[in-house]
């Protein structure tokens, strides 16, 4: 190392410092001494130390305090510290020293040879550490430059003075259809038609003192012999404008420009497609609010009717039918939101084998007799956390895609298993744990590697226009990822495809905790609840749900009415819609909290999750219930809120 290493020695006795400095002269390192902790700290601001040797017993600041202050600075975080003491000889003092960051603790008097041996060893470690840091810096610089080349979208080809290729970036490999190993060391003329360079490397007169030449359009040759049109820039690396010093070629692929008319039409079609989807998404958000309000009223009225009907009453069946139809309506809204990429996932603890088996049975009735469907489900009973409706949608979508790949018939297979692995989530610290695996495989036409690489991209489809949106697998990917799972695909042309979905298993403790929560008695409560919603029918059914349980309920359509009610009676809980014509729910809450600061707030809405965030409501930060909801769900939430808990029901936390 060029820079001389420095050792810090600290002792309040000058004699000890002089003796130690003379001893350390043998090590060949620079010694800096200090007679107090404060002096040592001041010196440390201007030096990098390879080692510190500290006396323990010193006035004002002992060695332990000094060690803690020295190592608190980032540059001294790994500083080796050796304590020496003639007084602090008890093992407890040594333990304290090691706790303060010491690598050794010597009791005076000590043999000089022992100290020198230890110092030599720590200096050696410091030199090795510095060498390692230097190497890391070099590698980081190299990685940085490689990153720049990799990030460049233009193809870059670096050539030596003998016209051989020395470096190519990933864009160049892609452009030429050749791996790096096929290009490095080869003559650069191999990438030009008939191996004729567009410039004469021996001709100095035509180039003069130019250091850069531009070729507006020429062709480069790919590995398959096809030509690719490019704009080529030639830059000489020397100062004399000579190829003898080496040069850099940068090529911009203008294939797309050559096909501009066709590409423009395709882009316009895709834009119209995207605009249609955006319109559906906006419509879905509006429909969700109003329709979910209606469903909330229907759910509540069905529950009121059920409470007044005996188990043998023939109307009970009709009420159950209404509830089931309403649930399907709620699922329909959620699927409409999913199509518009505004889905709200409602994860539940479910037994996934039953979902897979039920989906396979549904597909048998709809997919056609020319497709044989088989299932092989793991016998072990397992539970996962997932939205069952969305998982069913994913499996149905995979099944329909498999049908389309087997026009002449074939086999569609669903299998499940448990695996212990670390999922490729992109997080290097992800732990290995047990996962539930669903595999959906078919014996259809399969996919090429190029198609397989893009199947999860939005709008990508191999089907004819009108046969598919190109969104099915991208939506599936989003649903699985949002549920904490991972989906991947394997396929070979003419041999079929296999999709693999992995979900982390739920622990028994987590399942028990949720089960106990679901069983919690909704109980009877005391307190006044202010319900604010622009839908008066919904106000009425909420009030009717709460009053039999002991709540006093007052109702308001807007902020003005709500403030008047809050001034006349003490409000324990505000239950307000988020999106209303005049003022939003958060605006109502802020105004009422100024009047009643100890009031609890519960938001409710039938809007999509991203629209809630626009109004300042985020699940997990406030108490929230998603419409439509059952009265029991609302009662349990209010019981939790009255107990001081924050809950979000119906949205992912």
N, C-alpha and C positions, 0 to 999 in steps of 0.2 A: 504494500500500500504506500502511496506517495506521502500521504499526510501522517505525521507522527501521532501515535496514540497518546491520550492524556489520562493521567490518573489523578483523582481528587483525594487528598488526605485532609482530615479534619480532626483537630485535637486542641484543647484549650491550653495545653502545656507546650511551650516553644521547644523545650528539650526533646520531647517526644516527636514533634514534627521534624526537627533537624535530623534526628537519628533515623526516622522512617524514610525521609527523603534520600539520605545517603544510601540506605539499604536498597531502595528502589532504583537507584542509578544503574544497578546491574541489569535491569530489565530493558533498558534502551528506550523507555517511554518518557514522555514529558510529565513532570510532576507539578501539580498546582496545589498549594496548601492554603488552609484557612484555619483561623484560631477560634471561630465561633460559627454557630448555625447560620446566623444572619449573613456573615461574610461569605459563607459557602453558597448560600442562595443567590447572592449578588453575583458571585463569580460564575455560577451555572448559567446565567443569562447569556454569557459570551463564549461558552465552551461546550464541546461535545465530549463527554467522558466515556472512556472504555471501561472504567472501574472506579468505585468509590470505597475508600477505607475510612470508617468513621469510628471515633471513640464514643462510647456510650454515655459516660458521665461527664456532662459539660453544663456550665451555668446557663440560665435563661432558656436554653433549648437543648434537650438531650439528643443523643444520636437517633433514638427511635422517632422522635418528632421530625427531625431533619430528614430522615429517610422517607417518611410519609410525604413531606412537602416536595422533596426532590422528584419522587416517582409520580407525583400528581400531574407533572407537566408531560404532555404527550411525547416530547423528544427524549424523556428520561424513563419512559414507561418500562423498558426492558433493561435498565441500568443495573449491572451486578453490584451488590453492596456487601461488603465484608465488615462486620462489627468486631472491634477489639475492646477488651475491658479487663481491668484487674479487680474491679469491685463487683460488677454484675456477673457472678459466676454460677448462680443458681440455675437449674434447668428451666425454671419458669421464665427467667429473663431471656434465655436462649430461644424459648418458644415464642416469646414476644418479638424478638428480633426477626425470626423467620416470618412471623406474621406481618412485620413491617416491610417485607420484601428482601430480606437478607438471603444471600446464597451461601454464606458461611459465618461462623461466630468463633473467634479465637480468644482464648483466655491468656492474659498476660501472667507471667512471661511466656513467650512462645519461641520456638526455635526459628531463627531467621530463614533457614533453608526451607522450612515448612511454608512460611509466608511467601517466599519467592516462588516456590513451586506452584502454589495456588494462583499467584499473580500471573505467572507465565501462562498457566492454563486459561485463565479468564481473558487475557490479552489475545491468546490464540482463538478463543471462541469469538471475540469481538472482530478479529480480522476476517474470520470465516463468515461472520454475519454480514460484514460490510461487502465482502465479495459477492455474497448471495444477493444483497440488495442491489449491487451494481448490475449483476446479471439480470435481475428482475427488471431493472430500469431499461436495460438494453432490449429485453424481450418485449416490454411494454411499448417501447419505441417502434420495434419491428412490427408488433401487432397493430399499432396505431396506423403505420404506413400501409400495412396489408389491409386494414379496415377501410382506409381511404380508397384503395384500389378496388376492393370488393364492393364498396358502396357506389362507385361510379357506374352509371348506367351505360356510358359509352365503352366500347371495347378498347382496351389498352394493350399494346404489344410493344415491348421494349427489346431493341435489337443491339447487338454489339457491332464493333467496327467491321468484323468479318461477315456481316449480314446474317448472323445466326440469331435465333430467337432466344432471349434470356429470361424474360418474364412476361406472363400474360395474366390478366385478371379474369374473374369468373364470367364477366360479360363477354369477353373475347372467346372463351371456351364455348359459351352458349351460342354465340354468333356463328362460329366456325364449325360447331358440331364435333369438336375434338376435345379430349381431355388434355390436361396440362402435360402429361407424360408423352403425348403424341406430338407436342409442339416444341417443347424446350430442346434447344440444341440443333433444331432443324433450320435449314435456310429459309429466310422469310419469303423468298419467291414462290414457295409451295402454296401460299394462300392467294396467289394472283393467277388469272387465266393464262394458260400455256406457260406458266412460270416466268412471265415477262414483267419486270418491275416497271411502275409508272414513272420512274426517274432513273437517271444514270448516275450511280454512285461515284463514277470516275470523272464525270464532267463538272469541273469547278466553274467554268466560264458562264454557263447558262444560269447558274444559281447565284453567282456573285457572292455577296455577303449576307444573303438571306438566311435566317435561322429557322424559318417556318414556311412550309408550302401547303397550300390547300387544293384538294382535288374535289370539285363540286359533286361529281358523280362517277363512280366506277364500281366494278364488281369484285368481290372477294369470293374465293372458292371454298365451299363447305366440304366436309368429309365424304358426303355422298356424291360429290361432283356438281351439285347444283350451285347456282350463283346467287349471291345476296347483294342487292344494291346498297351502297354506303356513301356517305360523305367522309372523305379521308383527310386527316391533317397529319403532316409530317414535320416533326420538330427535332432539330439536331441538338445533341447534348453538349457539344463543344462550342467554342466561341468563334471558330472559323467557318462555320456553315458547311462542315464536311461530314460525310457519312463515316469517315474513318474514326471519328470520336464516338460513334454510336448514335442512335436516334430512337424516337418514340413515335409510334403510329397510334392515333386515336380514330376510331371508326364509329360513325353514327348510322345505325340501320335505318334506311328510309323505305323499307318494304311497305310499311303502313301508308306512307305518303303516296306510294305508287298505286295503292289500292284504295285511295281516299274515297272515291264515289261509293264503292260497295260498303266500305266500313262506315261511311256517313249514314247510309240507309239503315245499317244494322244498329248503329247507335241511336238513331231516331226511333226505331222500333223498341229498343230497350228502354229508352226514355219514356215513351208512351206507356210501356208496361209498368215501369216504376211509378209513373204518375197515377195509373189506375190503382196500383197497390197502396200508394199513399192516400188516395181518396178513400179506399176501403178502410185503411187504418184510422183516418180521421172520423169516418162514419161510425166505425166500431167504438171509438172512444165516447162519442155522443150517445149512441144507442145504449152502451153499457150503463151509463148513469141512469137514464130514464127507465130502462128495462129492469135493471137491478132494483130500483125503487119499487116497481110493481111486484117483482118477485118477493121482496121483503114483506110486503103487505100480504101476499098470498100465503107465504110460509107462516106468518103470524096468525092469520085467520084460520088456517088449517089446524094449528096447534090449539087455538081457542076452541074450535069445534071438537077436537079430539078430547079435550079435558071435560067436555059436557056430554060425550057419548060413552056408553058402556062398551065393553069389549065385544059383546054380542050384537050390538046395534048394526043393522045392515048398512047404515051410512058410513060406518068406519072404513069399509072397503073403498067407498067412493072418495073419502078424504085422503086415504093412502094413495089412491090413484092420482089425485090432484097434486099431492106432494111429490110423487115420483115424476109426473109430467113437468112440474115446476123445476125439479132438480135437473131434468134433461134440458130445460130451457136455460138454466144457469150454465150448464156445461156448453150449450150451444154458443152463448155469449163469450165464454172463455176461449172456445175454439176460433170464433170470429176474431177475437183479439190476437190470438196466436198467429192467424193468417196475416194480420196487419203488423206483426212483430211487436205487439203491445200486450203479450200474455202476462197474466198474473199467476204464478205458480202457487199451489196450495199443497205443500208437502205434508204427507201423512206417514205414519209408521204402518207399512203394509207388508203382506206376505206376497212376494213377487211371483212365485210360481203360479198362484191363482190367476194373476193378471195375464201371464204368458199363456196359460191353458185356456182362459176365457177368450183371449184374442185369437188363438188358433182355431177355436170352435167357430167364432164369428167369420173368420176367413174361409172356413170350409163351406159355409153357406153362401158366400158371395164371390169367391175367387174363380170358380169353375171346376167342373169334374175332371178336366184334363190335367189338373195339378194335384199331386198327391202330397198331403200335409202330414207330417209326423212330429211328435214331441218326445223329448227325453229329458225329464225334469229330475233334478237332484232330490233324493229322498230326504235329506237333512232339512228341517224346518228353519228357515232364516227370515229375517226382517230387515227392510231397508227403509230409508226416508225418501219419498218421492211423491210427486203429484200423480195419482193413479190415472187420471184422465189423460194427462199429457204423455205418460209412458205408453198407454194404450194407443194414442195417436201415432207415436213413433213406431211402434211395432206394426200397426196397420199400414203405415206408409212403407215400411220395409217390405211387408208382404205384398202390397200392390206393385211395388217396383220389381219384386222377384217374379210376379205373374207376367209383367210386361216383358221380362227377359226370357220367358219360357213360352213363347207363342205356340210352339208345337207340343207343349206339355213337359212335365218334369217333376222334380221333388222339391218341396219347400220344407225345411227342417228347423224346428225350434228346440234348442237344448239349453239347459242351465247347469251351473256348477259353482263351486266356491274355489277361489284361488287366493294364495298369499303372495303379494307382489307389491312393487312400488310403481304406481301409475305414472306414465310420461306426461305429467301436468305442466312441465316447464319450470317447476320449482325444485332446485337441486336438493333442498332440505326436506322434501316430502318423505314421510316415514313409510316403511313397509308395513302393511296391515292386510287383514283378510277382506276380500271383495266377493260380491256376488256377480257372477258373469252370465250374460244372456248372449247366445250365439244364434244368428239367423242366417242360414245358408241356403243356396239354391243351386240347381244344376243347369242354369241358363247359359246365355251367350257370353257372360263374363264381360270384363272391361280391359282395355289396353292400359298400359302404365300411364300414358298421357291423360286418359280420362279419369283413372283412379286418383290421380294427383289433384284433380279439380272438383271432385264430386261434392265437397262440402261448401263450395263457393256459391253465394247467392246468384240466381239467374242462370247458372250453368245447367244445361240439360242436353241430353243426346236424343231426346224425343222430337218428333215432328212438331211444327208450330200448331198450337191448339191442343196438344196432348199432355202438356205439363207446364207448370209455372217455373220450374227450375229452383223452387224454394223449399221443396219437401225435406231434402237432406240437410240444408242449412238450418232450417227450423229445428229439425231433430237434433242436430249438433248443439244448437243453443240451449234446448230444453235439457239435454243430458248434462252439459257443462254447468248450467245453472243449478242443477240438482246435485252437484258435487261428483258427478260421474265422468266417464270418458268413453267415447265411441271411436272405433277405428274400423278399417275395411281392408280386406285382401281379395284379390281377384286375378284370374287368368283368362285370357281370351279363349272362348269356346269350352271352358271348363267350369264356369260358374263363379259365384261370389259368396263371401262370408263377412257379415258385419258382427262385430263384437262390442258389447256394451258392458261396462263394469261399474258397479256401485259399491261404496264402502258399506260393510255390514254395520248394523246398529248394535251397541252393547246392551246387555240385559238391564243394566242399571238405568240407561237412558230410556229403554222401553217402559220399565216399571215406573219411572218418574212421570212419563207422559200419561201412562194409564191411570196413575193416581190423580193426575191433574184433571183428566177427562171425567173421572168419577166424582170430583169434588161437588159437594152439595151446594146448589145455587143459593139455598137458604133464604131467610128473610132479613131485610135490611131496613134501617131507618135513615132518613135523609131526603133532601129535596133535589130532584134532578130537573134541570132546565133543558128541554128538547128544542133545538133550533133547526128547522128545515123548511124549505120553500114548498115541500109537498105535505099538505095538511093531512092527507089520508095516512101517510107514513107516521106523522106525529101522533095520530090517534091510536094506531096499533102499537106503537112503542109505549105510549102512556098506558094502554090497556094491559100490556105485558108486565109493566113495572108496578102498578098500583096494588095488585093482589099480593105482591111480595113485600109490602110495607113501605115502598117509596112514595113520597109526595111528588107529583109530576106537574110542572107548569110548561106551557108550550108557547113558542114564538115563531113568527115567519121571518123576522129580520132583526138587525142589530138594535134598532130603536125600541121595538117591543121587548127585546131581551133585556136591555138596560133598565127599562121601567119595572119589569118583573124582579130583577136583581135588587133594585132599591127597596122593594116592598117586602121581600122575604130573603132569608139566608139560603144561598145556593151552595150545596156541597159538591155537585157534579154538573158540569156543562157537557151535554151530548149534542154535538153540532155536525151538520153536513159540511163538507169541505168546499164544494163548488156550489154557489148560489148566485142568483141574478144581481143582487145589489152589493152585498159585501161577502167576501169569502169567509169560510170557517175560521182560519187563523186570525183574520181581522176582528171577527166577533170575539174570539177568545182573548186577544190582546186587550180589547176595550173592557171586557168584563173583569179581567184579572186586575185591572187598575182599581176597580170598585171592590172586588173580593179576591185579594191576593192568595188566600189559602184554598181557593176552589180548585178541584181536580178537573181536568179537561180530557174528554174522549172525542176523537174525530171519527166520523163515518163517511164512507163514500162508495159509489159504484163506478168511479172512474178508474182508468188504468194507472199503473204505478208511476210512470214517468210524468203524467199530468198532475199527480199529487205532489211530486217533488217540485213542480213549477209553482205550486201554492205554498211551498215551505213546509210540507208534511213529509217526513221520512219515517218509514216503519223502523221500529227499534228505538227511536228517539222520543216518541210520544205514545200515548194509549190510542189505539186505532182499531176499528172493526170494519171489515170489508163487506159491502152489500153484494148480494143478498145474505141475510143472516137469520138464524132461528132465534126465537125469544130466549131459549135456554142458553145459547151462546152469549147473547147480550147480558143476561143475568149473571153468568159466571164472570164475565169481564168486569162488570160493575162491582161485583163482590171483591175481586182482586184490587180494583182501583180504590175502593173504599178502605182497603187494608194497606194502601200506600204503595202498591205495585204498579209498574208500567208494563202494559201488554200491547201486542200487535197481533190481531186475529185476522187471518185471511190474506196476509201479505208476508213474503219472506223477510225475516229479520236481517 
